[in-house]
């Protein structure tokens, strides 16, 4: 059942998210000064984060989208693959949140097979308590505890992606 904002409590404000995005953008600009980046946006949850982050990074950029699914007890399936040739390029996978890591681990292995110059993972939120595979983002906006969050691209049965902040249940 979809959870509505009125049934939840604020967890991370819009302003806190803006500060995290700004901090990540500054780190990336510093680390990749003078280089061109390929940004990979895993759909659907990352689209707001990617749009905000890209506008804050003052470097040449290309953008592509990938859509993966990993239903329980099934492997990862590709619904939409990237179309940019990433061979020899600096690639960033931009995730709104990393929790179990199954889909991200699959995507990293798949992209590495295309021989990029560099491949790093940027995650606005990291939830290591849920990790099933040993994968850690290279850039982390904020580490959060194991709680269900909705907002800023993250949903409950497709509802709540448009919430400006992050919301959760009382714990």
Buried (B, 14 or more C-beta within 10 A) or exposed (E): EEBEBEEBEEBBEBEBBEEBBBBBBEBBBEEBEEEEBBBBBBBBBBBBBBBBBBEBBEBEBEBBBBEBEBEEEEEBEEEEEBEBEBEEBBBBBBBBBBBBBBBBBBBBEBBEEBEBEBBBBBBBBBBBEBBEEEBEBBBBBBEBEEBBBBBBBBBBEEBBBEBEBBBBEEE
